[in-house]
């Protein structure tokens, strides 16, 4: 499949994910936080396509750059810091991958840890969170740790003890990052740790 077809497919997929989560949010099927987390998971699933499906480094940057701009110009009441920082993390990591600083598997691992791990943390924290950990919960951080551990084991082929250490770092970054900043700290930190450890 050509790079352009993969890029167009990613745009269609991401646009459908945005439309679906907005529709579910308006119908009351998802809270605004739930819709945002479902969207995070959906967007994170584009990482393997960006890493392995699109060969042209310039084309690989179009999607994240476009969503940074789209999210930055949204009406103020809808704008969230994370909506800009999440595609920015994809952009930063894609540039690092294209420059040979990180591998494709490190890129995918960091993006999936943020998208899926953070969603698991939010769901667990809202459902079972009883022990505060700053603005987060211990239960949410435990979910982030567990899900990130599985992601690092599957996507980076790290030995279990290294995957656990990286997952602990990702969970700590998610727990201590101010609102929205985890969209940048978790994927970037995770990707670089996968690369160097």
URZI-V879306 format. One record per run of one state. SS is the DSSP state (A for helix, B for strand, O for the rest). FROM is the first residue (numbers start at 1). TO is the last residue. If there is no record, write none. Layout:
SS;FROM;TO  SS;FROM;TO
This chain:
O;1;2  A;3;26  O;27;31  A;32;44  O;45;46  A;47;53  O;54;56  A;57;72  O;73;75  A;76;78  O;79;80  A;81;98  O;99;103  A;104;128  O;129;131  B;132;133  O;134;135  B;136;137  A;138;155  O;156;159  A;160;176  O;177;181  A;182;196  O;197;197
